Amino acid sequence: MQTPNWTWLTTAVAAAAMTAALSAPALAETAAHSHDAAAPHKLALNQGRKWATDDTLRAGMGRIRGLVEPQLGAAHAGKLTPTQYRELATQVETEVGGIVANCKLEPKADAMLHLVIADIGQGVDAMAGKDAKLRPAPGLVKVAQAVIQYGSHFDDPGFKPIRNIH
């Protein structure tokens, strides 16, 4: 027995509606999380103090630091392959995604964090070969510099600065 076309169409419409309903909260969160119009253009302290953080941010930035720092020497020596840079870029991008998805900072701190994340994103794009203007090694350095900026501007008592960045 063949299924009537209207049944197939109803099923397709229901599936599309469910997909839209399930993705709507994620899209709304992304839109609500955007600070493009009001984003500051320069990283700054909070009236002379570091910005508050949460566990998710501290853990994610710690993992990014742990991914980046051990690779700097090999990058400077020209020993990392394009594949290794792409893999590292993917790992860093995954950590950034986790930070952004679970962001629980107050709006001003969040806006400052987005400046750090933007720099990380530029470095990741260079490492992944997405930015023709930057080579992978300077992209890795850009990510390391952003991690250092995070440590200078956000209250993370366990943070250890990256050394020997150049």
Legacy VTK file of the C-alpha trace (Angstrom):
# vtk DataFile Version 3.0
C-alpha trace
ASCII
DATASET POLYDATA
POINTS 166 float
0.000 0.000 0.000
1.316 3.390 -0.994
1.221 6.318 1.437
-0.933 9.191 0.171
0.944 12.368 -0.767
-0.894 14.461 1.828
0.417 12.194 4.611
3.983 12.617 3.377
3.458 16.379 3.084
1.963 16.582 6.580
4.915 14.660 7.988
7.392 16.927 6.197
5.642 20.075 7.432
5.522 18.720 10.992
9.219 17.859 10.878
10.069 21.319 9.569
7.963 22.934 12.277
9.665 20.856 14.965
13.095 21.748 13.613
12.193 25.434 13.616
10.769 25.224 17.123
13.831 23.446 18.452
16.275 25.845 16.814
14.359 28.992 17.770
15.708 29.144 21.344
19.272 28.782 20.055
18.708 31.483 17.450
17.054 33.746 19.995
19.951 33.196 22.387
22.441 34.066 19.658
20.550 37.210 18.718
20.092 38.221 22.351
23.756 37.512 23.015
24.983 39.796 20.227
26.570 43.045 21.302
27.534 44.341 17.877
25.825 47.718 18.093
26.918 48.573 21.624
30.240 46.741 21.728
33.193 48.766 22.949
36.159 48.990 20.602
38.967 48.761 23.165
39.556 46.312 25.972
39.522 48.072 29.335
39.347 47.288 33.024
36.221 47.727 35.134
36.988 51.038 36.841
40.541 49.892 37.473
39.597 46.333 38.469
39.465 43.120 36.513
36.096 41.926 35.229
34.266 39.130 37.037
34.356 35.653 35.506
32.468 32.424 35.964
33.601 28.792 36.164
32.816 28.106 32.505
34.886 31.041 31.290
37.830 30.265 33.557
37.860 26.590 32.569
37.505 27.315 28.842
40.220 29.951 28.788
42.467 27.652 30.792
41.982 24.940 28.189
42.693 27.393 25.355
45.874 28.449 27.129
46.794 24.786 27.538
46.297 24.184 23.819
48.224 27.246 22.651
51.241 27.619 24.919
52.879 24.240 24.205
52.690 24.891 20.445
54.383 28.312 20.383
57.946 26.971 20.319
57.183 24.583 17.455
55.394 27.365 15.580
58.326 29.742 15.929
60.686 26.986 14.775
58.490 26.366 11.710
57.760 22.795 12.783
53.941 22.842 12.742
52.269 21.607 9.578
49.161 23.210 8.058
47.206 20.174 9.275
48.453 20.681 12.838
47.463 24.349 12.709
43.988 23.434 11.430
43.544 20.835 14.183
44.643 23.346 16.816
42.297 25.952 15.327
39.407 23.490 15.552
40.201 22.693 19.187
40.394 26.369 20.143
37.206 27.112 18.217
35.428 24.330 20.111
36.491 25.841 23.437
35.343 29.312 22.364
31.993 27.825 21.320
31.589 26.325 24.788
32.425 29.632 26.445
29.999 31.604 24.285
27.193 29.040 24.644
27.435 29.118 28.428
28.212 32.806 28.909
26.872 34.028 32.257
28.666 37.346 32.664
27.090 40.687 33.349
26.631 42.670 30.111
29.651 44.988 30.402
32.009 42.124 31.250
30.469 40.099 28.441
31.085 42.936 25.983
34.749 43.031 27.039
34.981 39.256 26.665
33.676 39.550 23.119
36.707 41.713 22.261
39.015 38.941 23.480
36.982 36.340 21.608
37.118 38.421 18.418
40.921 38.410 18.593
40.937 34.667 19.232
38.642 34.239 16.236
40.992 36.184 13.965
43.904 34.038 15.092
41.901 30.843 14.629
40.925 31.923 11.111
44.600 32.460 10.270
45.576 29.070 11.706
42.781 27.400 9.754
43.849 29.128 6.536
40.638 31.193 6.328
42.434 34.556 6.382
44.822 34.925 3.449
46.336 38.052 5.039
47.684 36.096 8.026
49.929 33.089 8.082
49.207 30.344 10.634
52.122 31.091 13.013
51.141 34.758 13.548
47.571 33.506 13.982
48.709 31.285 16.842
50.556 34.253 18.349
47.370 36.340 18.033
45.427 33.703 19.984
48.172 33.632 22.645
48.092 37.441 22.896
44.301 37.342 23.326
44.691 34.796 26.127
47.213 37.121 27.785
44.744 40.013 27.436
42.090 37.853 29.065
44.403 37.271 32.025
45.155 40.993 32.286
41.512 42.085 32.202
39.496 39.276 33.822
39.561 38.052 37.410
40.832 34.493 37.139
42.878 33.648 40.241
44.262 30.426 38.752
45.320 31.979 35.456
48.966 31.585 34.480
50.330 33.987 31.853
51.753 32.573 28.653
55.484 33.055 28.560
57.851 33.303 25.597
55.158 34.386 23.179
57.679 35.591 20.583
LINES 1 167
166 0 1 2 3 4 5 6 7 8 9 10 11 12 13 14 15 16 17 18 19 20 21 22 23 24 25 26 27 28 29 30 31 32 33 34 35 36 37 38 39 40 41 42 43 44 45 46 47 48 49 50 51 52 53 54 55 56 57 58 59 60 61 62 63 64 65 66 67 68 69 70 71 72 73 74 75 76 77 78 79 80 81 82 83 84 85 86 87 88 89 90 91 92 93 94 95 96 97 98 99 100 101 102 103 104 105 106 107 108 109 110 111 112 113 114 115 116 117 118 119 120 121 122 123 124 125 126 127 128 129 130 131 132 133 134 135 136 137 138 139 140 141 142 143 144 145 146 147 148 149 150 151 152 153 154 155 156 157 158 159 160 161 162 163 164 165
